[in-house]
Amino acid sequence: MISLARDSIRAFDIIGDTALVEAATISEARKMAKKIMLQHKHIKSAWLKVGGHTGKLRIQKLKWVSGEKRTTTTHKENGILLKLDITKTYFSPRQATERKRVYGQVKKPEIILVMFSGIGPFTVSMAKNTPAAAVYGVELNKSAHKFAAENAKLNKVEGKIKLFCGDVRKIVPQLKQKFDRIIMPLPKEAESFLDVAFAAAKKGAVIHFYDFEKEEDIPSAAVAKAAAASTAAKKKIRILDVVKCGQLAPRAYRVCVDFKIV
Ligand SMILES: C[S@@+](CC[C@H](N)C(=O)[O-])C[C@H]1O[C@@H](n2cnc3c(N)ncnc32)[C@H](O)[C@@H]1O
């Protein structure tokens, strides 16, 4: 029997008016899609997730299941609108609560850097929902970068957001800007960009470093990575928090280490 209890088995995601389902076969996916569309009347199309997010751009391979074949949609989260193409860009609605946790910490007119900014969920929510003075976003995927610019306009915060398309390692040093807060939402690889973050951070800056860890290694492994990078950068840090913010596999989690440069 197929259960549609989203929070217990996480068998599907809803992005705007599309449903992305996890199923073993297309016919199972079709059955799930039918139930989802009955429960969520605004859903116009369903797609089967084929494998996980892959490659440098972290794109999810999808197979059309039912409904419209349109791949663009507009998603609402935390009071903002996000337009995207589900076949060309990374976006996970499961991170909405985590994004709220992070932007909830911004209480002053900070200058913020979002590395790996994608279609702009962090850049737009920071610009819209906080007193941030400026939010910089750097993203490699040209399509995601284009949507991030469109989303800044859609939410009327383009004046606060500066977007750059390219590799964080190359672009960030060229910005010649120091930041009060740096967000690093690329859990698979963020560790290898910690040196770039340290070089771009002001004294007193807060860094949100994302990582994937096995349950038994939380919090020590991710904290050790941040500590090793701080030693290499000859900077001292204070760990503020370590949070589990998503499940990758049984007993493996996405974690965020919040630390301050002291
Ligand atoms: C896990 S996604 C996160 C996207 C977005 N921050 C979000 O929360 O939806 C990681 C993003 O990093 C981008 N990326 C990967 N390597 C990069 C690099 N070296 N420089 C800039 N962006 C990169 C990918 O294209 C992808 O959009």
The ligand as an SDF file (V2000), in Angstrom:
LIG
                    3D

 27 29  0  0  0  0  0  0  0  0999 V2000
   22.4720   22.3030   -2.9750 C   0  0  0  0  0  0  0  0  0  0  0  0
   22.2330   23.5490   -4.2070 S   0  0  0  0  0  0  0  0  0  0  0  0
   21.6470   24.9070   -3.2130 C   0  0  0  0  0  0  0  0  0  0  0  0
   20.9790   25.9800   -4.0190 C   0  0  0  0  0  0  0  0  0  0  0  0
   20.2640   27.0480   -3.1890 C   0  0  0  0  0  0  0  0  0  0  0  0
   21.1430   27.6970   -2.2590 N   0  0  0  0  0  0  0  0  0  0  0  0
   19.0770   26.4630   -2.4750 C   0  0  0  0  0  0  0  0  0  0  0  0
   19.1100   26.3910   -1.2350 O   0  0  0  0  0  0  0  0  0  0  0  0
   18.0970   26.0920   -3.1340 O   0  0  0  0  0  0  0  0  0  0  0  0
   23.8860   23.9870   -4.5600 C   0  0  0  0  0  0  0  0  0  0  0  0
   24.0560   24.9760   -5.7060 C   0  0  0  0  0  0  0  0  0  0  0  0
   25.4540   25.2770   -5.8210 O   0  0  0  0  0  0  0  0  0  0  0  0
   25.7840   25.4660   -7.1910 C   0  0  0  0  0  0  0  0  0  0  0  0
   27.2450   25.2830   -7.2940 N   0  0  0  0  0  0  0  0  0  0  0  0
   27.9420   24.1210   -7.2270 C   0  0  0  0  0  0  0  0  0  0  0  0
   29.2690   24.3670   -7.2650 N   0  0  0  0  0  0  0  0  0  0  0  0
   29.4110   25.7210   -7.3300 C   0  0  0  0  0  0  0  0  0  0  0  0
   30.5390   26.6000   -7.3750 C   0  0  0  0  0  0  0  0  0  0  0  0
   31.7820   26.1200   -7.3510 N   0  0  0  0  0  0  0  0  0  0  0  0
   30.3310   27.9310   -7.4360 N   0  0  0  0  0  0  0  0  0  0  0  0
   29.0550   28.4230   -7.4630 C   0  0  0  0  0  0  0  0  0  0  0  0
   27.9460   27.6470   -7.4080 N   0  0  0  0  0  0  0  0  0  0  0  0
   28.1180   26.3220   -7.3520 C   0  0  0  0  0  0  0  0  0  0  0  0
   24.9270   24.4240   -7.9120 C   0  0  0  0  0  0  0  0  0  0  0  0
   24.7230   24.7810   -9.2550 O   0  0  0  0  0  0  0  0  0  0  0  0
   23.6220   24.4750   -7.0820 C   0  0  0  0  0  0  0  0  0  0  0  0
   22.7010   25.3870   -7.6290 O   0  0  0  0  0  0  0  0  0  0  0  0
  1  2  1  0
  2  3  1  0
  2 10  1  0
  3  4  1  0
  4  5  1  0
  5  6  1  0
  5  7  1  0
  7  8  2  0
  7  9  1  0
 10 11  1  0
 11 12  1  0
 11 26  1  0
 12 13  1  0
 13 14  1  0
 13 24  1  0
 14 15  1  0
 14 23  1  0
 15 16  2  0
 16 17  1  0
 17 18  1  0
 17 23  2  0
 18 19  1  0
 18 20  2  0
 20 21  1  0
 21 22  2  0
 22 23  1  0
 24 25  1  0
 24 26  1  0
 26 27  1  0
M  CHG  2   2   1   9  -1
M  END
$$$$
